[in-house]
Structures are given as C-alpha cells and as structure tokens.
Amino acid sequence: MRRVAVIAVPPVTTFDLSIPELVLGATTVDGRAGYAVRVCTAEPGPVASSGSFQVTVPYGLEIVADSDTVIVTGTGARDDVDPRVLEVLRSAADAGRRVASICTGAFVLAEAGLLDGRGATTFWARSEEFRRRFPSVDLRPDVLYVEDGGILTSAGLSAGIDLCLHLVRSDYGAATANTVARLVVAAPVRPGGQAQFIASPLPPETGTSLAGTRAWALERLREPLTRAALAAHARTSVRTLTRRFLAETGLSPLQWLLHQRVELARELLESTDLPMDQVAHLSGLVTTDSLRRHVSRRTGLTPSAYRAAFTRRRAGG
C-alpha cells in the first residue's frame, strides 16, 4: 500500500481536497487498497475553506515524513503560505518523494522553490498571475497536468482527477487506472509522456453531446472505424461530427481514435503476454509496424521495451 499525504492549505478548495481520497481511495489491487490517504495541515483541527463552511483536518504535517506521495490541493492562499508547509515540501522533495499539486496548489510548490526551471501548470484563470510571480517556471497553462521528474502539477478543479488517475497508472498500470476511472465516472485515463518527458496529455473534454458515440467507439477500437461510421452512429454529418469532436475533445475524430488505440495497446502490453501481432490487432493498430511506430512515438520506447519496463516496475512493487 502506498501512503499519500494531502496537505490542506487554508482557505482550502473543498472540491480539490476531496479528489485524492475519491480517486486514490477507490483504487484496489488484488482486493486490497492501493493507497492509504491522509489529509494534514499545519494546525490540525478546523480549517477554513473558500466556501461558507470549515473542514476538520485531523493530522499535522509530521505524517509527510513517512508518505510516498505528497499532494497540495487548491487554496486561496497564493502568497504568505505557512513556512512550515514550505519547509516540509522542500524536505519531501529532497528525500525523493513524489510531490504534486492540484489547481492553485502549484502556487505553494512554486513558493517553496520546487518548480524553478521546471514545467508546470495551474488553474488557467490564475495563469497570468502565476507567470508574473514565478518567471523561472516554464508555465504550460493549456494542458491538464505536467510531470517533470518527481514533481507533478495539474490544472484547475477536475483536472486533478486526471492527475490522480495518472498517479494510479504510474503505480499500478493502465488496467487498474481505467477501472478506477469507471468507478469515479471519469473520462478514460489520459496520461502524458514517460517520466523523463514533460507530460502533454489531451485537453479536457468540454462537452458531452458525442459521449455516447465515443463510448461506442471505445468498445470497437479493433474495428476499422471511419468518420462516416462515427457520424452514422451519432446521426449527424461527417462535417458536423468533426466540428463537434474538435470542440469537445480538442482532437479530430481520427486523432482521438488513434490516441485511444495507442492507450489500449499500452494497457495490453502492461497487463498481458499476448504476442505483438495480437496486441496490434486487438488495439486496432492492425500491424506490428504500426504498433511499433505509434507506441514508440508516444512513449519513446519500442513495444517490447515498454512491456519489459512495466514488468520490471510491477515486479518491484
């Protein structure tokens, strides 16, 4: 079981504060909880929120010392953060622990100096303020989350769900992460690049009018789906389908299909011992050459190397 400390910096954004518990707390591996999630703060007890109520936080910052991952959630305190919080974050990073933020929690990481020279993101509405205050950070306001080494940051609010699903995938693989995504009624997991790269995941989905068609397509990725087939299912024209797909997902229909097929191939490589030609067929990438080309482009690894790397990671716990 991996231990996660969630730091509440008052006034807390309560939606953000709930995300790690909801997503990571829903993770089970072989029937056992995948994470132990605890919320802490500099002064345990009632903590002010950005809304009209308080939340009670039982733990102090001392729990960070024995945690594998530390997450700072959104806060209205974008300056003058408690020095104890900053110090415990620096100590966690120095100890090699994974440190993450959701929404405006990135301001806290930046104030602690953890984002200097790194790529990062935050809530888009605060991006200009962030850029002015922290010019040494490579701010990327147009992505869901960024991973740069052992430091991760997410955009606002529901992008924290994508970040936490990415953590599940990194720790336990695509199959587990996709199961959790279904449990929390979230979009299929949308990870970025490998750990050595800045992650540039899909833009957030902003509409649901084609949600049924996307779900239908996800069940048929091995089939030779075309824009015409998608349009027929959605009962619209190809032109309208393309326009709505782009508006809702940030991608054209065929780009979206390719992304999902590569993600399915990665899941099959991680969780099965199927031969490469079967992985290519079941994922809809058709040929082993296509499988090799697209997996290498997405991950920087050949399919065989990707499978071997994940197997070593899984065996190492």
Summary of the structure (lengths in Angstrom):
residues: 317
radius of gyration: 20.2
end to end distance: 9.4
largest distance: 58.6
contacts: 1060
relative contact order: 0.09
helix: 47%
strand: 15%
